[in-house]
């Protein structure tokens, strides 16, 4: 699934934890989701580390496996 800009419908690119539109320059937050069940992940931050946890039984998710989506309105 390709996320698109709400304003100009251009495909968004992911950079630094947010989606950026190359067409109009708009920024949108990126929601980390489980690559297995696509559910939003719980973000755990402690001692400078960030971990991602799936509450649907898939446990900790490696950063390299994250799926990012636009949050639901």
N, C-alpha and C positions, 0 to 999 in steps of 0.2 A: 504494500500500500504506500503510495506516494502522498505525503502531506502537501497541501497547497495553501497559498496565501488567501486569507479571507477577503482581502481587498482587491487584488489583481489576478488571482488564480494561478500565479506562477508557482512552479515546484519550489519547495523550501529546502534549504540546506541546513544541516545540523552543525553547530559550532559552539563550543564552550557551554554545553548544557541548555542551549536554546536554539530554536529554529529562526533562521534569518532569510528574508525574501530578497533575492538578488534583483528583483524588478523594482520594488518600491522602498526597500530598506527596512521594512517593518520587522520587529522582533516579537517572538512568541515563546512562552515557556515550553519546555519539553518534559513530558511525563515519562519516567522510566517504567517499562512494563516487562513482565516475565515473557521470555521467548517461547515458553511452552504453552501457557494458558492465556497470554495477553492481558492478564490482570495487572492493575497498577501495583508497583512494588513499594514496600515500606523502606524509606531511606534512613539508615542508621549511621550517625556520625559520632565518633569518639576518638580522642587522642590524635586528631589530625587525619584519621582514616574514614573513608566512606564505604559502607557496605549496603547491599541491596538484598532484601528478604521478601520472598513470596509467601504470603499467608495461606495459599492454596495447596501447601504440601510440597512445594518444589525447593524449599530451603533457601540458602544463600545463592545468589546469582552472580557470577563473575562479570565484571565490568565489560569485558570483551563480548559477552553474550547478550547484553542489554538491547532491548527494543525500545525505541523512543516514539512517542505519539503526542499529538496535541491533546491537552486535557479537555475533557467533556465540558460543555458550557452549562 
